[in-house]
C-alpha cells in the first residue's frame, strides 16, 4: 500500500522490508491483475500453497472419519443381522 501511495520510492521500500525489487514488481503485477479481475466480476482466485496444504490435511481427516463410520455401520449392520 505504501508503494501505491507513492510516498516512498520503490527502492527505499524494498530496502525497508528487505525484499528484492524484482520480487516487489512481481507481487505488484499479481496484485493489480487480481484487482482487475475482481473489478470485472471474476471472483475466483487461486489457492495459496498453505491453503492447499490445509485442504489436503482436512481432506485426509474427513476420509479417515468416513472410513471409520463405514466400518462402524458395517459392524452394527452385521450385529443386527445376527439378531434376526
Secondary structure as UniProt FT lines:
FT   HELIX           2..5
FT   HELIX           10..17
FT   HELIX           21..39
FT   TURN            40..41
FT   HELIX           49..83
//
